């Protein structure tokens, strides 16, 4: 459901930008750092929206990549800790740890 609502919002945004761009077709002068040029306002609007989307997507990809690396590191650390627990703790203590791990969050162990 989340993917569908995201797609619907993207379509609505694209339609709004397209209507806004089509209603602004006048030629305007754009000043760049070292020169200026005239171009239709529709191209400037569409280019600005495109560049904003690319910059946002790039920032999101970097964050996603960093989070995936952190997730992988934490999974390896968790596996190492589980191996250590199995190696050094008696079987009864391991069962207690497994029982508390399987309980839903927010509920305390009532066997204490």
MOKAGI-V492960 format. One record per backbone hydrogen bond with DSSP energy under -0.5 kcal/mol. CO is the residue of the C=O (numbers start at 1). NH is the residue of the N-H. If there is no record, write none. Layout:
co | nh
CO | NH
CO | NH
This chain:
co | nh
1 | 5
2 | 6
3 | 7
4 | 8
5 | 9
6 | 10
7 | 11
8 | 12
9 | 13
10 | 14
11 | 15
12 | 16
13 | 17
14 | 18
15 | 19
16 | 20
17 | 21
18 | 22
19 | 23
20 | 24
21 | 24
23 | 25
26 | 41
28 | 39
29 | 31
30 | 32
30 | 37
35 | 32
37 | 30
39 | 28
40 | 43
40 | 44
41 | 45
42 | 46
43 | 47
44 | 48
45 | 49
46 | 50
47 | 51
48 | 52
49 | 53
50 | 54
51 | 55
52 | 56
53 | 57
54 | 58
55 | 59
56 | 60
57 | 61
58 | 62
59 | 63
60 | 64
61 | 65
62 | 66
63 | 67
64 | 68
65 | 69
66 | 70
67 | 71
68 | 72
69 | 73
70 | 74
71 | 75
72 | 76
73 | 77
74 | 78
75 | 79
76 | 80
77 | 81
78 | 82
79 | 83
80 | 84
81 | 85
82 | 86
83 | 87
84 | 88
85 | 89
90 | 94
91 | 95
92 | 96
93 | 97
94 | 98
95 | 99
96 | 100
97 | 101
98 | 102
99 | 103
104 | 107
108 | 110
109 | 112
